[in-house]
Amino acid sequence: MKKELLKRTLRLLDLPEDMDPQVPRITILGREKMLAENVAAIRRCTEHEVVLLTGSGTLTVGGEGLLVKELGESRALLTGRLERWAYGE
């Protein structure tokens, strides 16, 4: 219910969807850096896979030599060889 109210408010005010703190924002820099914002938690972290919990489900990142380089309030900077990423429920 709260999510729908927020979405309607953003639409009425003609604000971009990325203003919603439930919507993850992913910025990929080349093949070796990913900044994930609006992250709730890290579920799993190995050198081959990082699983992030977001308001839209899980974001799984796969690759080689993965490392959570920085972790801040609702954001994570991943480094390593990024090979794939996918959303799940």
PEURZI-V436830 format. One record per pair of residues at least 24 apart in sequence whose C-alpha atoms are under 10 Angstrom apart, sorted by the first residue. I is the first residue (numbers start at 0). J is the second residue. D is the distance in Angstrom with one decimal. If there is no record, write none. Layout:
{{I	J	D} {I	J	D}}
//
This chain:
{{2	54	9.8} {19	54	9.6} {20	53	9.5} {20	54	7.8} {20	73	9.1} {21	53	6.9} {21	54	4.3} {21	55	6.6} {21	56	9.6} {22	53	7.5} {22	54	6.1} {22	55	6.2} {22	56	9.6} {23	52	9.5} {23	53	6.3} {23	54	7.0} {23	55	7.1} {23	56	9.3} {23	58	9.1} {23	73	9.5} {23	74	9.4} {24	53	9.7} {24	74	9.3} {25	58	10.0} {25	74	9.7} {25	75	9.9} {25	76	9.9} {26	76	9.5} {27	76	9.8} {27	77	9.5} {27	81	9.1} {28	78	9.7} {28	81	9.9} {29	80	9.5} {29	81	8.8} {30	62	9.9} {30	78	8.8} {30	79	7.9} {30	80	6.0} {30	81	5.4} {30	82	7.6} {31	62	9.5} {31	63	9.7} {31	64	9.7} {31	65	8.9} {31	77	8.0} {31	78	5.4} {31	79	4.9} {31	80	5.0} {31	81	5.7} {31	82	9.1} {32	65	9.4} {32	66	9.7} {32	67	9.9} {32	68	9.4} {32	76	7.1} {32	77	5.6} {32	78	4.6} {32	79	6.7} {32	80	7.9} {32	81	7.3} {33	60	9.4} {33	67	9.6} {33	68	10.0} {33	75	8.1} {33	76	5.8} {33	77	5.1} {33	78	6.6} {33	79	9.0} {33	81	8.0} {34	67	9.9} {34	68	9.9} {34	69	9.2} {34	70	9.9} {34	74	7.1} {34	75	5.9} {34	76	4.5} {34	77	6.4} {34	78	8.9} {35	70	9.8} {35	73	8.4} {35	74	5.5} {35	75	5.3} {35	76	6.4} {35	77	7.9} {36	71	9.3} {36	72	8.9} {36	73	5.9} {36	74	4.3} {36	75	6.6} {36	76	8.7} {37	72	8.4} {37	73	4.8} {37	74	5.9} {37	75	8.8} {38	70	9.8} {38	71	9.4} {38	72	8.2} {38	73	4.6} {38	74	5.4} {38	75	7.2} {39	72	8.5} {39	73	5.8} {39	74	8.1} {39	75	9.8} {40	70	9.7} {40	72	9.6} {40	73	7.7} {40	74	8.9} {40	75	9.2} {41	67	9.5} {41	70	9.5} {41	75	8.8} {46	78	10.0} {46	79	8.3} {46	80	9.8} {47	79	9.2} {47	80	9.2} {47	81	9.4} {47	82	9.7} {48	81	9.6} {48	83	9.5} {48	84	9.4} {49	77	8.5} {49	84	9.4} {50	84	9.5} {50	85	9.7} {50	86	9.6} {50	87	10.0} {51	75	8.8} {51	86	9.6} {52	86	9.8} {52	87	9.7} {52	88	9.5} {53	86	9.5} {53	88	9.7} {54	88	9.9} {55	86	8.2} {55	87	8.4} {55	88	7.5} {56	86	6.7} {56	87	5.7} {56	88	4.6} {57	85	8.2} {57	86	5.6} {57	87	5.1} {57	88	5.9} {58	84	6.9} {58	85	5.7} {58	86	4.6} {58	87	6.5} {58	88	8.8} {59	83	8.2} {59	84	5.4} {59	85	5.4} {59	86	6.3} {59	87	7.7} {60	84	4.3} {60	85	6.7} {60	86	9.0} {61	85	8.8}}
//
